[in-house]
């Protein structure tokens, strides 16, 4: 049988973190981690922007763009 090593993801993380601390210093790593933790989550795009005017009307939303008036639509 073949033995395959299956290292733990936690060990990989610890090794990577130790390498980063050695390269940049503990203080710098802590500052970056705190900044990333406090950064607001990215806003999700508005799902209604991709709907056609017909679907927007079905769910009770106004059309994206008002209907354009053509010269043949105007009363005489």
Order of alpha helices (4+ residues) and beta strands (2+ residues): alpha-alpha-alpha
